[in-house]
Amino acid sequence: MLARVVSLGAVILPFLGLVAAIILLWGWGFGWVHLGLLVGGYIITLLGVTVGYHRLFTHRSFKTNAVVRAILGITGSMAVQGPLLDWVATHRLHHQHSDDDHDPHSPHTHGKGFWGVLKGAYYSHIGWFFRGEPKHMERYVRDLKADAVVRWVSKLFSVWVTLGLLIPAVIALAITGTWTGAALGFIWGGLVRVFLVHHVSWSVNSVCHLWGARPFRSHDHSRNNAIFGVLAMGEGWHNTHHAFPTSARHGLRWWEFDASYLVIRTLGLLGLATAIKVPAPDRVAAKRNTPHRH
């Protein structure tokens, strides 16, 4: 029961922050400081999810040192999508059962027709967030539990969430010198930022399993969606990801912008990332969907 109340709060409070922000926007409640906190916080915390939670911790797409692991785990936690170990377990379960009855957030298991699609879209986007956690999830993260950094970051999830909301307020206070500025920093850099990160990243679960292209063969309904390829820092190239789950690069074609991979490559150039996994060209060609010839 407590978990559901916390989940409800994690969804409702950012929405209320958005409502407050829209009201305050009418006339005086927004400036360059707040825009910077919103955009900067969005990029930092979403990359914490995409580069850290997803590509590093879940799929082991690259290796890095303890400091970078901690930073990525902490910034990912600030996105308020659950403790690191819980997020990884859920996502690994999703890959094992993608779009079948055991998938924790598939849009394809809720009936057929218009209402089935509508119910599936709602459930995969946000409804699944309120369900009880499946049993025996610890077996999906036994490897990560051996990492002291991961255990520490995951255990202190509530601390990172709190800091993620307070830091933009403190920065705004320091810049504007007013408590009103601090409150607006909390709203825009905290609550509104969380709202946007939530719904963009959750759209990978919903939109990217319903609408888009399927250039590669996979055992599910994953799709490449260019809109979320950009907004979700490369995660929207979702069919590519399901075809090559351990790849650090999701946008394999030159025009498929993948901000998360650019970050990983930059870490590599700085000597902070090693063993960066990308599928070989012949493997990519072998998995590519080709039109049926008659």
Secondary structure by P-SEA (a helix, b strand, c coil): caaaaaaaaacaaaaaaaaaaaaaaccccccaaaaaaaaaaaaaaaaaaacccccccccccccccaaaaaaaaaaaaaaccccaaaaaaaaaaaaacccccccccccccccccaaaaaaaaaaacccccccccccccccccccccccaaaaaaaaaaaaaaaaaacaaaaaaaaacccaaaaaaaaacccaaaaaaaaaaaaaaacccccccccccccccbbbbbaaaaaaaccccaaaaaaacccccccccccccccaaaaaaaaaaaaccccccccccaaaaaaaccccccc
